[in-house]
Amino acid sequence: MKKLGIIGRILFALPFTIMGLNHFLMTDIFSGMMSTFIPGGGFTILLTGAMLIIASVSIMLNKNIKIACYWLAGMLFLFIATIHIPNLVSLPFQGKDWNMALINLLKDTALLGGAITIALYFGSEKEIKK
């Protein structure tokens, strides 16, 4: 059962590495998604990408998982509050795809729940040594 938990932890973390790399490779696309009230522009996008990669690697290597997962949960909450919810409100008025905004909101909500669950399960020293 422990091996299945390790596989699940790695499968959860790996996409965050790819998303983090995308922040470096597709900065222009992410700039278009940012809300206007978020400061820093391109720097914020690159910083977010680096934080996603660091959290992902930490989770995969089983190092400081509790901190990494809570940090990731906090970032996901910020994405939901500053990107997805404003998109849900504004996209219908812009004639853009509201369904895609809803899917992204639900995806990040599920990932937030997964990050908290992994922090609680793997963050305990007793669970790691079993």
N, CA, C and O atoms as CSV, one atom per row, in Angstrom:
chain,resi,resn,atom,element,x,y,z
A,1,MET,N,N,0.822,-1.195,0.000
A,1,MET,CA,C,0.000,0.000,0.000
A,1,MET,C,C,0.867,1.259,0.000
A,1,MET,O,O,0.509,2.280,-0.587
A,2,LYS,N,N,2.031,1.160,0.683
A,2,LYS,CA,C,2.926,2.308,0.756
A,2,LYS,C,C,3.400,2.708,-0.641
A,2,LYS,O,O,3.474,3.896,-0.955
A,3,LYS,N,N,3.725,1.709,-1.489
A,3,LYS,CA,C,4.199,2.005,-2.845
A,3,LYS,C,C,3.129,2.716,-3.660
A,3,LYS,O,O,3.437,3.596,-4.464
A,4,LEU,N,N,1.882,2.338,-3.454
A,4,LEU,CA,C,0.791,3.002,-4.154
A,4,LEU,C,C,0.673,4.459,-3.723
A,4,LEU,O,O,0.393,5.331,-4.545
A,5,GLY,N,N,0.886,4.725,-2.434
A,5,GLY,CA,C,0.887,6.098,-1.933
A,5,GLY,C,C,2.009,6.916,-2.541
A,5,GLY,O,O,1.821,8.089,-2.865
A,6,ILE,N,N,3.182,6.304,-2.699
A,6,ILE,CA,C,4.328,6.997,-3.306
A,6,ILE,C,C,4.032,7.313,-4.767
A,6,ILE,O,O,4.317,8.414,-5.237
A,7,ILE,N,N,3.466,6.357,-5.477
A,7,ILE,CA,C,3.112,6.577,-6.885
A,7,ILE,C,C,2.090,7.707,-6.990
A,7,ILE,O,O,2.215,8.583,-7.846
A,8,GLY,N,N,1.082,7.688,-6.121
A,8,GLY,CA,C,0.075,8.751,-6.130
A,8,GLY,C,C,0.677,10.110,-5.854
A,8,GLY,O,O,0.310,11.100,-6.487
A,9,ARG,N,N,1.605,10.161,-4.905
A,9,ARG,CA,C,2.275,11.423,-4.568
A,9,ARG,C,C,3.054,11.958,-5.771
A,9,ARG,O,O,3.020,13.155,-6.053
A,10,ILE,N,N,3.754,11.071,-6.477
A,10,ILE,CA,C,4.539,11.491,-7.640
A,10,ILE,C,C,3.619,11.904,-8.783
A,10,ILE,O,O,3.878,12.903,-9.454
A,11,LEU,N,N,2.555,11.152,-9.009
A,11,LEU,CA,C,1.607,11.513,-10.073
A,11,LEU,C,C,0.914,12.839,-9.779
A,11,LEU,O,O,0.575,13.581,-10.702
A,12,PHE,N,N,0.703,13.137,-8.511
A,12,PHE,CA,C,0.117,14.425,-8.138
A,12,PHE,C,C,1.101,15.557,-8.415
A,12,PHE,O,O,0.710,16.604,-8.932
A,13,ALA,N,N,2.368,15.357,-8.078
A,13,ALA,CA,C,3.361,16.431,-8.157
A,13,ALA,C,C,3.877,16.687,-9.571
A,13,ALA,O,O,4.162,17.833,-9.919
A,14,LEU,N,N,3.999,15.667,-10.373
A,14,LEU,CA,C,4.619,15.803,-11.696
A,14,LEU,C,C,3.976,16.876,-12.586
A,14,LEU,O,O,4.704,17.654,-13.203
A,15,PRO,N,N,2.653,16.946,-12.672
A,15,PRO,CA,C,2.061,18.001,-13.511
A,15,PRO,C,C,2.419,19.415,-13.055
A,15,PRO,O,O,2.460,20.331,-13.877
A,16,PHE,N,N,2.678,19.609,-11.766
A,16,PHE,CA,C,3.063,20.937,-11.299
A,16,PHE,C,C,4.437,21.330,-11.824
A,16,PHE,O,O,4.697,22.512,-12.050
A,17,THR,N,N,5.325,20.347,-12.022
A,17,THR,CA,C,6.619,20.634,-12.641
A,17,THR,C,C,6.405,21.131,-14.067
A,17,THR,O,O,7.009,22.117,-14.488
A,18,ILE,N,N,5.551,20.449,-14.796
A,18,ILE,CA,C,5.281,20.836,-16.188
A,18,ILE,C,C,4.607,22.202,-16.234
A,18,ILE,O,O,4.953,23.035,-17.072
A,19,MET,N,N,3.642,22.441,-15.336
A,19,MET,CA,C,2.997,23.760,-15.290
A,19,MET,C,C,4.008,24.845,-14.942
A,19,MET,O,O,3.957,25.944,-15.493
A,20,GLY,N,N,4.924,24.537,-14.032
A,20,GLY,CA,C,5.958,25.501,-13.670
A,20,GLY,C,C,6.863,25.818,-14.845
A,20,GLY,O,O,7.201,26.979,-15.079
A,21,LEU,N,N,7.259,24.787,-15.587
A,21,LEU,CA,C,8.075,25.010,-16.782
A,21,LEU,C,C,7.329,25.836,-17.817
A,21,LEU,O,O,7.920,26.678,-18.493
A,22,ASN,N,N,6.030,25.593,-17.938
A,22,ASN,CA,C,5.217,26.377,-18.874
A,22,ASN,C,C,5.213,27.857,-18.514
A,22,ASN,O,O,5.103,28.705,-19.400
A,23,HIS,N,N,5.331,28.180,-17.240
A,23,HIS,CA,C,5.386,29.588,-16.840
A,23,HIS,C,C,6.633,30.259,-17.414
A,23,HIS,O,O,6.629,31.463,-17.671
A,24,PHE,N,N,7.702,29.482,-17.614
A,24,PHE,CA,C,8.922,30.023,-18.196
A,24,PHE,C,C,8.859,30.033,-19.723
A,24,PHE,O,O,9.392,30.941,-20.361
A,25,LEU,N,N,8.212,29.029,-20.306
A,25,LEU,CA,C,8.199,28.882,-21.757
A,25,LEU,C,C,7.070,29.665,-22.433
A,25,LEU,O,O,7.177,30.017,-23.608
A,26,MET,N,N,6.002,29.934,-21.704
A,26,MET,CA,C,4.828,30.594,-22.298
A,26,MET,C,C,4.425,31.814,-21.473
A,26,MET,O,O,3.251,31.990,-21.149
A,27,THR,N,N,5.387,32.639,-21.142
A,27,THR,CA,C,5.141,33.805,-20.292
A,27,THR,C,C,4.088,34.727,-20.889
A,27,THR,O,O,3.271,35.282,-20.155
A,28,ASP,N,N,4.091,34.901,-22.203
A,28,ASP,CA,C,3.121,35.791,-22.852
A,28,ASP,C,C,1.680,35.316,-22.657
A,28,ASP,O,O,0.779,36.121,-22.419
A,29,ILE,N,N,1.477,34.024,-22.759
A,29,ILE,CA,C,0.127,33.476,-22.587
A,29,ILE,C,C,-0.343,33.695,-21.154
A,29,ILE,O,O,-1.486,34.085,-20.919
A,30,PHE,N,N,0.550,33.440,-20.196
A,30,PHE,CA,C,0.181,33.628,-18.797
A,30,PHE,C,C,-0.035,35.105,-18.472
A,30,PHE,O,O,-0.851,35.439,-17.614
A,31,SER,N,N,0.686,35.979,-19.147
A,31,SER,CA,C,0.477,37.423,-18.944
A,31,SER,C,C,-0.948,37.818,-19.317
A,31,SER,O,O,-1.561,38.653,-18.652
A,32,GLY,N,N,-1.467,37.221,-20.371
A,32,GLY,CA,C,-2.829,37.513,-20.793
A,32,GLY,C,C,-3.874,36.995,-19.836
A,32,GLY,O,O,-5.001,37.491,-19.820
A,33,MET,N,N,-3.518,35.994,-19.029
A,33,MET,CA,C,-4.470,35.412,-18.083
A,33,MET,C,C,-4.484,36.151,-16.748
A,33,MET,O,O,-5.438,36.037,-15.979
A,34,MET,N,N,-3.423,36.908,-16.476
A,34,MET,CA,C,-3.299,37.571,-15.169
A,34,MET,C,C,-4.325,38.685,-15.012
A,34,MET,O,O,-4.632,39.409,-15.959
A,35,SER,N,N,-4.836,38.805,-13.821
A,35,SER,CA,C,-5.704,39.928,-13.496
A,35,SER,C,C,-4.858,41.195,-13.447
A,35,SER,O,O,-3.670,41.139,-13.128
A,36,THR,N,N,-5.459,42.323,-13.760
A,36,THR,CA,C,-4.712,43.577,-13.835
A,36,THR,C,C,-4.223,44.054,-12.470
A,36,THR,O,O,-3.271,44.831,-12.400
A,37,PHE,N,N,-4.846,43.609,-11.396
A,37,PHE,CA,C,-4.444,44.092,-10.080
A,37,PHE,C,C,-3.286,43.294,-9.467
A,37,PHE,O,O,-2.835,43.621,-8.369
A,38,ILE,N,N,-2.800,42.263,-10.149
A,38,ILE,CA,C,-1.667,41.480,-9.642
A,38,ILE,C,C,-0.382,42.192,-10.059
A,38,ILE,O,O,-0.152,42.410,-11.249
A,39,PRO,N,N,0.450,42.553,-9.092
A,39,PRO,CA,C,1.663,43.306,-9.416
A,39,PRO,C,C,2.773,42.408,-9.970
A,39,PRO,O,O,2.745,41.190,-9.798
A,40,GLY,N,N,3.727,43.015,-10.623
A,40,GLY,CA,C,4.933,42.306,-11.025
A,40,GLY,C,C,4.976,41.815,-12.448
A,40,GLY,O,O,6.061,41.579,-12.980
A,41,GLY,N,N,3.837,41.652,-13.082
A,41,GLY,CA,C,3.798,41.214,-14.477
A,41,GLY,C,C,4.575,39.937,-14.720
A,41,GLY,O,O,4.305,38.906,-14.104
A,42,GLY,N,N,5.552,40.014,-15.633
A,42,GLY,CA,C,6.341,38.851,-16.020
A,42,GLY,C,C,7.127,38.250,-14.869
A,42,GLY,O,O,7.296,37.033,-14.801
A,43,PHE,N,N,7.613,39.101,-13.953
A,43,PHE,CA,C,8.353,38.585,-12.799
A,43,PHE,C,C,7.466,37.686,-11.948
A,43,PHE,O,O,7.910,36.634,-11.487
A,44,THR,N,N,6.228,38.088,-11.737
A,44,THR,CA,C,5.290,37.288,-10.940
A,44,THR,C,C,5.054,35.933,-11.600
A,44,THR,O,O,4.955,34.912,-10.920
A,45,ILE,N,N,4.966,35.930,-12.911
A,45,ILE,CA,C,4.752,34.676,-13.643
A,45,ILE,C,C,5.954,33.753,-13.470
A,45,ILE,O,O,5.788,32.561,-13.210
A,46,LEU,N,N,7.153,34.292,-13.610
A,46,LEU,CA,C,8.360,33.479,-13.456
A,46,LEU,C,C,8.528,33.001,-12.018
A,46,LEU,O,O,8.930,31.860,-11.790
A,47,LEU,N,N,8.230,33.847,-11.059
A,47,LEU,CA,C,8.312,33.471,-9.650
A,47,LEU,C,C,7.322,32.343,-9.339
A,47,LEU,O,O,7.657,31.389,-8.637
A,48,THR,N,N,6.120,32.462,-9.862
A,48,THR,CA,C,5.109,31.418,-9.672
A,48,THR,C,C,5.580,30.101,-10.280
A,48,THR,O,O,5.423,29.043,-9.671
A,49,GLY,N,N,6.157,30.164,-11.479
A,49,GLY,CA,C,6.685,28.957,-12.123
A,49,GLY,C,C,7.761,28.298,-11.289
A,49,GLY,O,O,7.771,27.077,-11.134
A,50,ALA,N,N,8.666,29.096,-10.750
A,50,ALA,CA,C,9.736,28.553,-9.908
A,50,ALA,C,C,9.159,27.913,-8.646
A,50,ALA,O,O,9.604,26.842,-8.233
A,51,MET,N,N,8.172,28.567,-8.036
A,51,MET,CA,C,7.567,28.016,-6.814
A,51,MET,C,C,6.833,26.707,-7.104
A,51,MET,O,O,6.859,25.791,-6.282
A,52,LEU,N,N,6.181,26.611,-8.259
A,52,LEU,CA,C,5.509,25.366,-8.629
A,52,LEU,C,C,6.520,24.234,-8.792
A,52,LEU,O,O,6.285,23.114,-8.340
A,53,ILE,N,N,7.640,24.533,-9.438
A,53,ILE,CA,C,8.667,23.510,-9.654
A,53,ILE,C,C,9.283,23.080,-8.328
A,53,ILE,O,O,9.455,21.886,-8.082
A,54,ILE,N,N,9.613,24.036,-7.480
A,54,ILE,CA,C,10.224,23.712,-6.180
A,54,ILE,C,C,9.280,22.861,-5.334
A,54,ILE,O,O,9.704,21.870,-4.740
A,55,ALA,N,N,8.013,23.241,-5.276
A,55,ALA,CA,C,7.038,22.460,-4.492
A,55,ALA,C,C,6.895,21.056,-5.062
A,55,ALA,O,O,6.841,20.083,-4.310
A,56,SER,N,N,6.834,20.945,-6.375
A,56,SER,CA,C,6.670,19.649,-7.026
A,56,SER,C,C,7.852,18.725,-6.746
A,56,SER,O,O,7.669,17.559,-6.397
A,57,VAL,N,N,9.051,19.249,-6.901
A,57,VAL,CA,C,10.248,18.436,-6.656
A,57,VAL,C,C,10.310,18.024,-5.184
A,57,VAL,O,O,10.674,16.890,-4.871
A,58,SER,N,N,9.963,18.926,-4.297
A,58,SER,CA,C,9.955,18.621,-2.872
A,58,SER,C,C,8.984,17.484,-2.557
A,58,SER,O,O,9.300,16.592,-1.770
A,59,ILE,N,N,7.815,17.520,-3.168
A,59,ILE,CA,C,6.814,16.471,-2.946
A,59,ILE,C,C,7.309,15.142,-3.514
A,59,ILE,O,O,7.187,14.105,-2.862
A,60,MET,N,N,7.870,15.169,-4.732
A,60,MET,CA,C,8.350,13.925,-5.349
A,60,MET,C,C,9.508,13.313,-4.571
A,60,MET,O,O,9.612,12.089,-4.483
A,61,LEU,N,N,10.385,14.151,-4.003
A,61,LEU,CA,C,11.542,13.649,-3.252
A,61,LEU,C,C,11.231,13.372,-1.787
A,61,LEU,O,O,12.105,12.951,-1.030
A,62,ASN,N,N,9.993,13.608,-1.393
A,62,ASN,CA,C,9.546,13.351,-0.022
A,62,ASN,C,C,10.326,14.209,0.989
A,62,ASN,O,O,10.675,13.742,2.073
A,63,LYS,N,N,10.585,15.437,0.624
A,63,LYS,CA,C,11.304,16.375,1.487
A,63,LYS,C,C,10.392,17.560,1.794
A,63,LYS,O,O,9.886,18.208,0.877
A,64,ASN,N,N,10.185,17.839,3.055
A,64,ASN,CA,C,9.352,18.972,3.484
A,64,ASN,C,C,7.981,18.976,2.806
A,64,ASN,O,O,7.496,20.016,2.360
A,65,ILE,N,N,7.375,17.805,2.738
A,65,ILE,CA,C,6.102,17.668,2.027
A,65,ILE,C,C,5.010,18.541,2.634
A,65,ILE,O,O,4.238,19.168,1.908
A,66,LYS,N,N,4.944,18.583,3.948
A,66,LYS,CA,C,3.878,19.350,4.591
A,66,LYS,C,C,3.969,20.815,4.180
A,66,LYS,O,O,2.962,21.417,3.805
A,67,ILE,N,N,5.155,21.389,4.247
A,67,ILE,CA,C,5.348,22.793,3.863
A,67,ILE,C,C,5.044,22.986,2.383
A,67,ILE,O,O,4.341,23.924,2.007
A,68,ALA,N,N,5.577,22.093,1.536
A,68,ALA,CA,C,5.386,22.220,0.086
A,68,ALA,C,C,3.903,22.131,-0.284
A,68,ALA,O,O,3.420,22.908,-1.108
A,69,CYS,N,N,3.186,21.193,0.318
A,69,CYS,CA,C,1.772,21.020,-0.025
A,69,CYS,C,C,0.915,22.173,0.483
A,69,CYS,O,O,-0.006,22.610,-0.207
A,70,TYR,N,N,1.208,22.669,1.677
A,70,TYR,CA,C,0.445,23.818,2.162
A,70,TYR,C,C,0.774,25.059,1.328
A,70,TYR,O,O,-0.108,25.877,1.067
A,71,TRP,N,N,2.024,25.201,0.914
A,71,TRP,CA,C,2.405,26.316,0.037
A,71,TRP,C,C,1.654,26.199,-1.294
A,71,TRP,O,O,1.118,27.183,-1.804
A,72,LEU,N,N,1.626,24.980,-1.847
A,72,LEU,CA,C,0.918,24.739,-3.102
A,72,LEU,C,C,-0.575,24.998,-2.935
A,72,LEU,O,O,-1.200,25.582,-3.820
A,73,ALA,N,N,-1.152,24.575,-1.820
A,73,ALA,CA,C,-2.573,24.823,-1.558
A,73,ALA,C,C,-2.846,26.321,-1.489
A,73,ALA,O,O,-3.857,26.794,-2.007
A,74,GLY,N,N,-1.947,27.066,-0.853
A,74,GLY,CA,C,-2.103,28.519,-0.794
A,74,GLY,C,C,-2.041,29.161,-2.163
A,74,GLY,O,O,-2.824,30.060,-2.470
A,75,MET,N,N,-1.102,28.700,-2.995
A,75,MET,CA,C,-1.009,29.245,-4.360
A,75,MET,C,C,-2.265,28.915,-5.159
A,75,MET,O,O,-2.790,29.762,-5.881
A,76,LEU,N,N,-2.742,27.683,-5.026
A,76,LEU,CA,C,-3.959,27.301,-5.751
A,76,LEU,C,C,-5.150,28.139,-5.294
A,76,LEU,O,O,-5.982,28.544,-6.105
A,77,PHE,N,N,-5.223,28.394,-3.988
A,77,PHE,CA,C,-6.296,29.258,-3.490
A,77,PHE,C,C,-6.193,30.652,-4.114
A,77,PHE,O,O,-7.203,31.238,-4.504
A,78,LEU,N,N,-4.972,31.179,-4.206
A,78,LEU,CA,C,-4.784,32.492,-4.843
A,78,LEU,C,C,-5.161,32.458,-6.318
A,78,LEU,O,O,-5.755,33.411,-6.823
A,79,PHE,N,N,-4.823,31.367,-7.022
A,79,PHE,CA,C,-5.212,31.245,-8.437
A,79,PHE,C,C,-6.738,31.262,-8.568
A,79,PHE,O,O,-7.291,31.909,-9.457
A,80,ILE,N,N,-7.400,30.543,-7.669
A,80,ILE,CA,C,-8.865,30.492,-7.707
A,80,ILE,C,C,-9.440,31.873,-7.446
A,80,ILE,O,O,-10.336,32.323,-8.161
A,81,ALA,N,N,-8.923,32.551,-6.413
A,81,ALA,CA,C,-9.478,33.844,-6.016
A,81,ALA,C,C,-9.147,34.966,-6.996
A,81,ALA,O,O,-9.961,35.867,-7.200
A,82,THR,N,N,-7.956,34.920,-7.607
A,82,THR,CA,C,-7.539,36.052,-8.444
A,82,THR,C,C,-7.651,35.822,-9.942
A,82,THR,O,O,-7.620,36.778,-10.718
A,83,ILE,N,N,-7.781,34.569,-10.359
A,83,ILE,CA,C,-7.868,34.281,-11.800
A,83,ILE,C,C,-9.207,33.642,-12.156
A,83,ILE,O,O,-9.949,34.162,-12.990
A,84,HIS,N,N,-9.513,32.504,-11.513
A,84,HIS,CA,C,-10.673,31.723,-11.947
A,84,HIS,C,C,-12.016,32.377,-11.614
A,84,HIS,O,O,-12.905,32.430,-12.464
A,85,ILE,N,N,-12.165,32.867,-10.399
A,85,ILE,CA,C,-13.445,33.504,-10.048
A,85,ILE,C,C,-13.660,34.788,-10.854
A,85,ILE,O,O,-14.762,34.995,-11.363
A,86,PRO,N,N,-12.643,35.669,-10.992
A,86,PRO,CA,C,-12.853,36.838,-11.858
A,86,PRO,C,C,-13.180,36.455,-13.307
A,86,PRO,O,O,-13.972,37.131,-13.962
A,87,ASN,N,N,-12.570,35.368,-13.808
A,87,ASN,CA,C,-12.896,34.913,-15.166
A,87,ASN,C,C,-14.346,34.451,-15.265
A,87,ASN,O,O,-15.021,34.738,-16.254
A,88,LEU,N,N,-14.827,33.743,-14.254
A,88,LEU,CA,C,-16.221,33.294,-14.279
A,88,LEU,C,C,-17.180,34.478,-14.355
A,88,LEU,O,O,-18.225,34.413,-15.002
A,89,VAL,N,N,-16.805,35.549,-13.686
A,89,VAL,CA,C,-17.671,36.728,-13.651
A,89,VAL,C,C,-17.587,37.517,-14.954
A,89,VAL,O,O,-18.606,37.995,-15.453
A,90,SER,N,N,-16.382,37.657,-15.509
A,90,SER,CA,C,-16.207,38.559,-16.650
A,90,SER,C,C,-16.331,37.907,-18.019
A,90,SER,O,O,-16.734,38.579,-18.968
A,91,LEU,N,N,-16.006,36.642,-18.160
A,91,LEU,CA,C,-15.991,36.013,-19.485
A,91,LEU,C,C,-17.334,36.027,-20.213
A,91,LEU,O,O,-17.356,36.271,-21.420
A,92,PRO,N,N,-18.452,35.776,-19.532
A,92,PRO,CA,C,-19.720,35.811,-20.280
A,92,PRO,C,C,-19.980,37.176,-20.930
A,92,PRO,O,O,-20.607,37.261,-21.986
A,93,PHE,N,N,-19.498,38.225,-20.293
A,93,PHE,CA,C,-19.708,39.563,-20.833
A,93,PHE,C,C,-18.753,39.867,-21.979
A,93,PHE,O,O,-18.985,40.793,-22.755
A,94,GLN,N,N,-17.686,39.092,-22.085
A,94,GLN,CA,C,-16.718,39.279,-23.169
A,94,GLN,C,C,-16.995,38.333,-24.333
A,94,GLN,O,O,-16.287,38.366,-25.340
A,95,GLY,N,N,-18.006,37.503,-24.203
A,95,GLY,CA,C,-18.338,36.550,-25.258
A,95,GLY,C,C,-17.364,35.388,-25.335
A,95,GLY,O,O,-17.254,34.746,-26.380
A,96,LYS,N,N,-16.645,35.101,-24.236
A,96,LYS,CA,C,-15.671,34.016,-24.230
A,96,LYS,C,C,-16.247,32.798,-23.527
A,96,LYS,O,O,-17.339,32.848,-22.960
A,97,ASP,N,N,-15.492,31.699,-23.573
A,97,ASP,CA,C,-15.959,30.401,-23.094
A,97,ASP,C,C,-16.005,30.330,-21.563
A,97,ASP,O,O,-14.974,30.204,-20.904
A,98,TRP,N,N,-17.201,30.413,-21.022
A,98,TRP,CA,C,-17.419,30.343,-19.590
A,98,TRP,C,C,-17.170,28.929,-19.077
A,98,TRP,O,O,-16.691,28.755,-17.956
A,99,ASN,N,N,-17.492,27.914,-19.887
A,99,ASN,CA,C,-17.330,26.519,-19.468
A,99,ASN,C,C,-15.873,26.188,-19.160
A,99,ASN,O,O,-15.592,25.466,-18.203
A,100,MET,N,N,-14.947,26.710,-19.961
A,100,MET,CA,C,-13.527,26.445,-19.722
A,100,MET,C,C,-13.071,27.091,-18.414
A,100,MET,O,O,-12.267,26.516,-17.680
A,101,ALA,N,N,-13.582,28.276,-18.128
A,101,ALA,CA,C,-13.255,28.943,-16.859
A,101,ALA,C,C,-13.768,28.118,-15.682
A,101,ALA,O,O,-13.085,27.999,-14.665
A,102,LEU,N,N,-14.956,27.553,-15.811
A,102,LEU,CA,C,-15.518,26.714,-14.756
A,102,LEU,C,C,-14.686,25.446,-14.568
A,102,LEU,O,O,-14.431,25.034,-13.437
A,103,ILE,N,N,-14.264,24.828,-15.667
A,103,ILE,CA,C,-13.434,23.617,-15.586
A,103,ILE,C,C,-12.116,23.925,-14.871
A,103,ILE,O,O,-11.678,23.146,-14.024
A,104,ASN,N,N,-11.488,25.042,-15.201
A,104,ASN,CA,C,-10.234,25.419,-14.541
A,104,ASN,C,C,-10.440,25.684,-13.054
A,104,ASN,O,O,-9.599,25.321,-12.233
A,105,LEU,N,N,-11.547,26.311,-12.712
A,105,LEU,CA,C,-11.875,26.549,-11.307
A,105,LEU,C,C,-12.031,25.227,-10.561
A,105,LEU,O,O,-11.469,25.055,-9.479
A,106,LEU,N,N,-12.782,24.302,-11.127
A,106,LEU,CA,C,-13.011,23.009,-10.482
A,106,LEU,C,C,-11.719,22.191,-10.399
A,106,LEU,O,O,-11.476,21.520,-9.396
A,107,LYS,N,N,-10.895,22.243,-11.442
A,107,LYS,CA,C,-9.618,21.520,-11.450
A,107,LYS,C,C,-8.719,22.014,-10.316
A,107,LYS,O,O,-8.177,21.213,-9.555
A,108,ASP,N,N,-8.565,23.325,-10.208
A,108,ASP,CA,C,-7.692,23.857,-9.162
A,108,ASP,C,C,-8.276,23.643,-7.772
A,108,ASP,O,O,-7.525,23.512,-6.805
A,109,THR,N,N,-9.595,23.606,-7.654
A,109,THR,CA,C,-10.223,23.299,-6.369
A,109,THR,C,C,-9.907,21.858,-5.963
A,109,THR,O,O,-9.594,21.595,-4.802
A,110,ALA,N,N,-9.989,20.931,-6.910
A,110,ALA,CA,C,-9.665,19.531,-6.622
A,110,ALA,C,C,-8.187,19.379,-6.267
A,110,ALA,O,O,-7.845,18.642,-5.342
A,111,LEU,N,N,-7.313,20.069,-6.994
A,111,LEU,CA,C,-5.886,20.002,-6.690
A,111,LEU,C,C,-5.579,20.591,-5.316
A,111,LEU,O,O,-4.709,20.087,-4.606
A,112,LEU,N,N,-6.283,21.648,-4.942
A,112,LEU,CA,C,-6.128,22.239,-3.615
A,112,LEU,C,C,-6.473,21.198,-2.547
A,112,LEU,O,O,-5.744,21.041,-1.568
A,113,GLY,N,N,-7.576,20.497,-2.739
A,113,GLY,CA,C,-7.960,19.436,-1.804
A,113,GLY,C,C,-6.930,18.329,-1.755
A,113,GLY,O,O,-6.626,17.808,-0.682
A,114,GLY,N,N,-6.385,17.962,-2.915
A,114,GLY,CA,C,-5.348,16.933,-2.954
A,114,GLY,C,C,-4.084,17.366,-2.227
A,114,GLY,O,O,-3.462,16.562,-1.534
A,115,ALA,N,N,-3.699,18.629,-2.379
A,115,ALA,CA,C,-2.499,19.144,-1.711
A,115,ALA,C,C,-2.669,19.087,-0.192
A,115,ALA,O,O,-1.749,18.705,0.531
A,116,ILE,N,N,-3.838,19.465,0.274
A,116,ILE,CA,C,-4.091,19.419,1.721
A,116,ILE,C,C,-4.076,17.972,2.215
A,116,ILE,O,O,-3.525,17.686,3.278
A,117,THR,N,N,-4.671,17.070,1.459
A,117,THR,CA,C,-4.705,15.658,1.843
A,117,THR,C,C,-3.298,15.071,1.903
A,117,THR,O,O,-2.960,14.356,2.847
A,118,ILE,N,N,-2.483,15.371,0.902
A,118,ILE,CA,C,-1.110,14.856,0.888
A,118,ILE,C,C,-0.310,15.447,2.045
A,118,ILE,O,O,0.487,14.745,2.668
A,119,ALA,N,N,-0.516,16.730,2.337
A,119,ALA,CA,C,0.182,17.354,3.468
A,119,ALA,C,C,-0.167,16.638,4.765
A,119,ALA,O,O,0.707,16.411,5.602
A,120,LEU,N,N,-1.421,16.284,4.936
A,120,LEU,CA,C,-1.844,15.620,6.165
A,120,LEU,C,C,-1.369,14.171,6.225
A,120,LEU,O,O,-0.992,13.687,7.293
A,121,TYR,N,N,-1.384,13.476,5.091
A,121,TYR,CA,C,-1.003,12.058,5.073
A,121,TYR,C,C,0.506,11.879,5.132
A,121,TYR,O,O,1.007,11.119,5.961
A,122,PHE,N,N,1.239,12.575,4.257
A,122,PHE,CA,C,2.683,12.393,4.173
A,122,PHE,C,C,3.447,13.343,5.087
A,122,PHE,O,O,4.644,13.160,5.304
A,123,GLY,N,N,2.779,14.342,5.619
A,123,GLY,CA,C,3.466,15.312,6.462
A,123,GLY,C,C,3.787,14.803,7.844
A,123,GLY,O,O,4.557,15.426,8.575
A,124,SER,N,N,3.211,13.683,8.211
A,124,SER,CA,C,3.439,13.098,9.538
A,124,SER,C,C,4.666,12.196,9.498
A,124,SER,O,O,4.791,11.366,8.598
A,125,GLU,N,N,5.555,12.344,10.444
A,125,GLU,CA,C,6.752,11.498,10.513
A,125,GLU,C,C,6.378,10.024,10.647
A,125,GLU,O,O,7.070,9.161,10.106
A,126,LYS,N,N,5.290,9.725,11.360
A,126,LYS,CA,C,4.868,8.333,11.540
A,126,LYS,C,C,4.513,7.717,10.191
A,126,LYS,O,O,4.865,6.568,9.925
A,127,GLU,N,N,3.818,8.468,9.337
A,127,GLU,CA,C,3.400,7.934,8.040
A,127,GLU,C,C,4.578,7.721,7.114
A,127,GLU,O,O,4.581,6.761,6.343
A,128,ILE,N,N,5.589,8.595,7.164
A,128,ILE,CA,C,6.725,8.483,6.273
A,128,ILE,C,C,7.546,7.236,6.604
A,128,ILE,O,O,8.060,6.585,5.694
A,129,LYS,N,N,7.680,6.890,7.886
A,129,LYS,CA,C,8.522,5.769,8.291
A,129,LYS,C,C,7.833,4.434,8.168
A,129,LYS,O,O,8.504,3.404,8.229
A,130,LYS,N,N,6.521,4.398,7.997
A,130,LYS,CA,C,5.797,3.120,7.891
A,130,LYS,C,C,6.178,2.378,6.627
A,130,LYS,O,O,5.667,1.287,6.374
